[in-house]
Amino acid sequence: MKRMRIVRSAQAVLITCVLAIGFWQVGEGSWIYVKAELAQYLLQRAWSHSLAGETAVKPWPWADTWPVARLVIPRLGIDQIVLEGAYGRTLAFGPGHVESSALPGSSGTTLFTGHRDTHFKFLKRLLPHDEIVIEAARGKRIRYVVSGSRIVDSRSGAIALDHPQTSLVLVTCYPFDSMMFGGPLRYVVTAERDAIGTGD
C-alpha cells in the first residue's frame, strides 16, 4: 500500500513537471509572436515620424536600429516596417535591411531579410508577378514585380548585389516548416522595379 502511494506521488510529480515544461514552452513560443506584433505597432509610429522628416527615429529608447522602409504586398495583406541592419536582435522585431545592399528607394539591389516563422513566413505564398511596394524615406513609393524565387545553399551560393537593374531581394531561412534552426538553405525571392508603377 505504501509502495503504491509512493509510485502515485512520483507519477503526480512527473506529470506536473511535464505539464509545467509544456506550458513554459508554449508561453516561450507565443512570446515571440506577441513581441513581433507589438514591435510592428511601435515601428509604425516611428515610421510616421520618419516620414515627417526626422532621421534615424528609434522605435523605443534603447533600440539600436530604426525604420528605413515600409514593405507592402497588397495581394497578401502584408504591411511591415523594415529596420536598418540584419542582426538577430533586429530581426526579432521586424525584417531587416542588409547594410551592404542599396538603400530602399535608391538604384541597385536592395536586400531585406527576415525570420521564416514570423515576418517573412509569407514568402512561401509569393507568386511570380505579385506586386511589392516599398515606401522609402520622405514617402517615396517604389513598385516591384516578383520575377522568381529559388533556394540557395549559403555555404556555396551567394546573392549578387551588383544586379544591373534596380531590384529587390527578400531572403529567409529554408525550409519554412523545419523544426531545426540555423540550417544552410535560404529561400530567395527576387523582384524587379516597375518604372510604370513608381511614384513619389
C-alpha angles and dihedrals in degrees: 000000000000090000091053090052091052091049092049091048091050090049091049091050091048093049091047091051093048092049092047092051090046093052090046091052092048091048092047092050093045092051090063091059094042091050091049093052095044091048092054090055092052091044092052088055092049090047090055088057090048091053088051089062104269117131131222092001109190113222090214129012098257096043117125093198139053139200116278102169147359118238116208128179107181099194093054097036091240117159115165138158115234119218130213111257132029100235128134092250090052098044090056087072104035146323115311134222113231103234095216090061128078117287114255108272097023128101120272132044118326115199125201125181133189144164117283093223099049128018099008097039087106093066091088089061096051114112133197110277094024113144121242119188121199119196108203134185117320091017097289108160123209121189120211131184121214109247099179151312135236143173116247129192105224091208094063108013132065135197110239114228095185095078110157093227130055104266143164124225123194117194135187138158119277144255096040098212099040117132090211122083130208100033121157099245123100130191109220126194119191125199129182125218115258107213092195093059096044121110143156 
